[in-house]
Every structure is written in C-alpha cells, then in structure tokens.
Amino acid sequence: MEGLCKNYEKCPIYNGILKDKAMTSGFYKKQYCEAGEKGWITCKRFMVKEATGKCPPDLLPNSFKSIEDIVKEMNPS
C-alpha cells in the first residue's frame, strides 16, 4: 500500500514493547507508519534504520534522543 513505511510489516515494536497497548500502537501507526513520507521522516526508528541499516528493537518513534545519541548507544566505543 502506498503511504506505508517500508519497515511497517516487520517493525518489532508492535510485536514487542507495544504488543498489549492497542491505543498507543494505533497512535504510532497513524502518526508515523501510515502517514506517508511526512510521517516516516519524523520517526526516529525510520531515521536510525536509514542511517545505520538497523534499529534498536525498543526504540519508540518519538524518542526524545537525537539520532547521534541513539547511534552512539548502539555502537559504544
């Protein structure tokens, strides 16, 4: 379907940390996953995956952390 994030089908937060939270997951899906490019480009999950090719499984779309901080936490030196 056009307008869906390319990562939508396999996004682990809907089967993981938001599994039993229908209202919250519904909000995220509408705001980020189903909102077309204007939604995807504001999703921290999408941005991190585009930058690194992977994403922490528990990262929420509206995380307050910067992309740089998330990437640093993924790859501690």
Secondary structure, DSSP 8 states (H G I E B T S, - for coil): -TTS-TTGGG-GGGTTTTTT-HHHHHHHIIIIISS-HHHHTT-HHHHHHHHHS---TT--TT-SS-HHHHHHHHS--
